[in-house]
Amino acid sequence: MTAKVAADDPNRGAMSPTGEGAAVDEADLVAADEPAADGPLRRCIATREIRPKEELLRFVAGPDKDVVPDLAGKLPGRGLWVSADRAAIELAVQKNLFAKAAKAPLRPAAGLADEVVRLLKRRCLELIGLARGAGQAVAGYEKVDAWLERGQVAVLLEACDGAADGKRRLAAKAGAPHISKAPAAATAEKPRIAVIDLFTASELASALGREHVVHAALSEGGLARALVTDASRLKALIAGHNN
């Protein structure tokens, strides 16, 4: 099938990432093998790649001509989409691509990528806290292990600074390596489990209202799905910083 980008795609007629003036229009769209069930596609203003919008970050123009990250995708205004990649964000800032795509004199902050990392981490921890309040989260090795035995776990949280042995045992029971996106496809008998190890024990404890948390888990639901999406974006940005 042919990939389609939303009608309000800001990249139509945008300059190339190098600023050489190559216009972007429907002729630039590529064939995509992903079925429509994968969800809507968006085009990155920096790389010009067309990807599922869950793999990109949305920005909007702020009232002071700044560039505002819209991690929840709910702010009003025309969306400016950038791949969840530090290099892509930095390229968009350096080449003035936000202004070119918006056709407005926008002034993104030089440290925009770092700000997105900070906001994404805060959003992830807030989602974990909301799951706790909704009764969709547990903390502690024994409780997590019991949920795994009963097949209740959708997301396994492991503190990045926790002891490796306990994390390996629970991850093995979950059937997943330490990654921040779900592994192999689920089966009717064993739903796939996302394993996230991006946060410290102190950060998890604060989100879950405990003194110290190395192991935690979320059950299936909208909060767990939102956490997996945002944690995947966060991991990609952190990986770009470490490269």
Secondary structure, DSSP 8 states (H G I E B T S, - for coil): -B--B-TT-TTTT---TTSS-----GGG--B--S-GGG--EEE-TTT--EEEGGGEEEEEE-TTS-EEE-TTS-SSS--EEEES-HHHHHHHHHTTHHHHHHTS-----TTHHHHHHHHHHHHHHHHHHHHHHTT-EEESHHHHHHHHHHT--SEEEE-TTS-HHHHHHHHHHHT--S-SS--S---SSS---EEE--S-HHHHHHHHT-S--SEEEE-SSHHHHHHHHHHHHHHHHHHHHH-
